[in-house]
Amino acid sequence: MNETEIIQKLQQGNEPAFKELVETYQKLVVNTCFGLVQNTEDAEDIAQEVFIEVFRSIQNFRADAKLSTWLYRIAVNRSLNHIRDNKRSKWFQSFDDVVKGKTLLLNHYASENLGAELENMQRATILHEAIGLLPENQKTAFTLNKYEDLSYKEIAEIMDTSVASVESLIHRAKTGLQKKLYTCYKKKCF
């Protein structure tokens, strides 16, 4: 089934079309949500909400953008709403998750590469923390570009802005991350 057929069948309430939509786009939606909320369970919950919203509002879909662009936009908006609603939660994994991950890593990679693996995990955690400190629009543009590998044009459609604005947001995000990570490097955070 092509995108147009899926949309038409969804608008008719066809359940197999909805199942195909979920199977086709689930990974994309979950990855997008995860890139923003940095928590697997939250990303999966938000992805479920995205698909429910799509099912409920497919009648309003104007098809002036691709279905995947619409899904990205909903996923980004839902993720940002989740973040705003849960200000107390962090952008990166909780301490318990990190400890569990390191324990699994220790059990799995009990070898001479262990030190390098632990250092990489620590660097990834620091990077996620730094990304989490970026302003929302910079974080969104950066995440969609670096984690989802979307073009500036696609990001502009999703964020409902110009390509020049996306370029600027990503440039400012990179500059901000460089400053934060350089400061951390000087303090020997890792």
N, C-alpha and C positions, 0 to 999 in steps of 0.2 A: 504494500500500500504506500502510495506517495503522500506527501504532506497535505496536499489539497484533499485527497480522499479521507485521510485521517480526520481532518478538521470537519469535513462534511458529515462523516459518520458520528463524530463526537457531538456535533450540533443536533443530531437525531437521537442522541442518547444511547448509542451503540456501545455496549460494554466491552466486546472484543477489541474495538478500536481504542478504548481507554486503556485496556491491558497492553496493547501494542505501543501506545504512547509512553506508558510507564516503562516498559521494557527498553524502548529505544532511547529515552532521555533520562532515565533514573541516574545513571552514573554521572552524566553531565551536571544534573541538578545537585546531587549530593556533593560532588567535588566543588562546585561553586559555593555552596553553603559552607562546606568545611573550610575552604580558603578564607572565608570571612569570620566564622565563629571559632575555628580551631578546636572543635570538639566533635568527635565522630557521632556520638549519640544525639547531640543537639542538631547536627547537620542532617542526620537521618530523619529526625522528627520534623524539622523545618521542610525537608524535601517532601514528606508526606503532606504537609500543609499546602505546599506549592501545588501538588497534583490535585488535591481537593479543590483548591481555588480555581485551577484550570477547568476542572469538570463542572464546577458551579457557574463559571463565567465564560465558558466557551462561546456562548451566544453573542457576547460582546466583542469577540475577537474580530478585528477589522481586516486582517490579512495584509495590512500595508507594510508589515515587517514579517520576517520569517518566524515560524513557530518557535524555533530554538531561541531567537532573540527575545520573544515574549516570555519564554520560560526563564531565561537568564534574568530578565528584568524583575519578574516576580520573585525569583530566588534571592536576588540581591536585596530587594526591598524587605522581604520576610526576614532575611538574615540580619539586616540593619535594625529592623524593629526588635528582633530578639536581643540583639546587643544592647539597644537602648533600654529595653525592659529589664535587663539583667546586668545593670552597671556594676554590681558587686562581683560578678563572675569575671574571670580573667580571660584574655584573648588566647592564651596558650593552655596547654594541659595543666591540670592540677598537680600539685606536688605528688600526690598518691599515684597518679597515672605515670608520672616520670619515674618514680621509684619502681613501680610494677614493670614498666618498660625496661628499665636498667636490669632488673632481676631476670626478666625473660632473656634479655641480651646476654647477661652473664651465663645463664644456663645454655643458651644456644651457641654462643661464640667463645667458649672457654679456650682461647688460643692467644697467640702473640699479638693478634690484631685488636685485642680487647681495649687497650688504652686508646687507640685511634678511634674505635667505634664509640666509646664513651665520650671522647672529646667532640666527635661529630654530633652526637646527641645534644651535648651541652651547647654547641654552636647553633644548632637548629632551634633550641629553646630560646636562646638569646635573640636570634633573628626573629622568631615569632613574637617575642616580647616587643622588639623594636617596631615591627610592622603594626602591632596592636596600638602603639602610641601615636601612629600617624593620624592626621585628621581623616574623618570618615570618607570624604570623596577621594582623597589620595589613596587611601587604603583599598577602596573599591577598585579604582582604575589599576593600581599596581597588582592587586590580586588577580583580577581578570586577565591582565596581560602576562604576568609571570607564571601563575599557576594554571590558568586555563588556556594560555597560549592564544588569546584572541587578538585580532588586529585592532589598531586604534579606531578604525571605522566601525567595527563591530561593538567595541566598548562605547563609542559615542552614541550608537543607536540604543544600547542597553541603558546608558546613563542619561539619555535624552539631552545630549550636549553636542558641541562641535568637536571635530577631530583635533583642532588646535587646542581646545581646552583639555582634551585627554592627554595630548602630548605634554602640555604644561603640568598637569596633575602628576603624571608619571615622572617627569623630570624632577619636580619638587619632592616627590616621594623618595626617589633615588638619592637626592641630595640630603634629605633629612635622615635617611637610613645610613648613609655614609658617615654623617656627623655622629649619630648615636653609636654606631658600631666602632668608629675610630676612638671615641671617648672610652668605650668599653675596653677596647684593645689596649689603650694606654693604661687603664686601671687593671689590666690583666684579668678581665672577667672570665677568660677561658684559657 
